[in-house]
Amino acid sequence: MGKWFSGKVAIVTGAAGGINRVILTHLAEEGARCVLVDINDDWGESSAAAMHARGLEVMYIRTDVRFGDQVNAMVLKAVEIYGRLDILVHGAGVGVHNEIVDMSEEEWDLQIDVQLKGAFLLSRAVGKQLIRQGQGGRIILIGSTAGTNARPMSGPHAASKAGEIQLARVMALEMGRYNVTCNVVAPGLTDIAGISLSSQSLEYQKAFISQVPLGRLASPDEIADAVLFLASDRARFISGQLLCVDGGYSAGKLAVVGPHVAAHYGIIDQE
C-alpha cells in the first residue's frame, strides 16, 4: 500500500515541539517532504536531525511568522529546494493569559500577530504558489476550542482563533476555483507533557476534563489524524469547515444538568 503523501511537500509551523511536531512527523512518515518552521533553533534543528536519522525528509527553516518578508523567504526557499508545495499547516502559537483590562498592547499584538496575522501571511504566500502550480492544494489552520467557546483570560487567543475560522471560510470561497481547500482543525485540551515548552496545571486539566463528554485529554496523535485526513485526497471535497477534535467539549454545556420544568398546556397527557 502506498503512502498517503508520497511526492507531496508540506509546511508545518510551530513544529519544533508539541502537537505540531507530531503532525509534521506523521506527514513525513506518510511520505511527505516537510518544512519545519519555528523560531526555536535548538528544538527545530534537533527535531529535524532526529527525523533525518529515521530516514524522513525534513528541513528546518527558522521563520518568525509575524513578518511577511520572512514568510515569503521561507516559502521561496522551500520551493527552490523541493520544487513545489502542496500542504500548509499553520499551528504556531504563543500563550498570553491576562484579563482584558490588565492586558498590554504588546501582549495583545503578540498573540494576534503570531496566530492570526501569521495565518494570513502564510496562506497568502503558499496560496500564490499553489495557484501558480495549478494542481490544487491544502491549507489547514490549527484552531482551538477557544475560537467558539470563550474562557476567561484568553482574549487575544480566542479572538485570533475565531478569526482563523472566518479567514479559512473566506479563503475557501476565493481559492475553490483553483482546487485549493481551506479548513480549520480545532483541538480540545491535549496532552503535551514532555513534548512542549508549554505546560498545563493539573487544576486546569481537571476543570477542562470535567466539561469533556469523553472524559479525558486528547492525544497529539488524535489531532494529527484529523489534520492528515483533511490534508489527504480523502477530504478533497471538504472546504471552509471547522473540525473540532475535542471529545465533545464543543457540543454544549455538560455542567448544565438537572430537571427543567415547563408547562405543557394540556397538549401532553400526564398520568
Secondary structure, DSSP 8 states (H G I E B T S, - for coil): ---TTTT-EEEEETTTSHHHHHHHHHHHHTT-EEEEEES-HHHHHHHHHHHHHTT--EEEEE--TT-HHHHHHHHHHHHHHHS---EEEE---------GGG--HHHHHHHHIIIIIHHHHHHHHHHHHHHHHTS-EEEEEE--GGGTS--TT-HHHHHHHHHHHHHHHHHHHHHGGGTEEEEEEEE-SB--TTT-S----HHHHHHHHTT-TT-S-B-HHHHHHHHHHHHSGGGTT--S-EEEESTTGGGS-TT--S------TTSS---
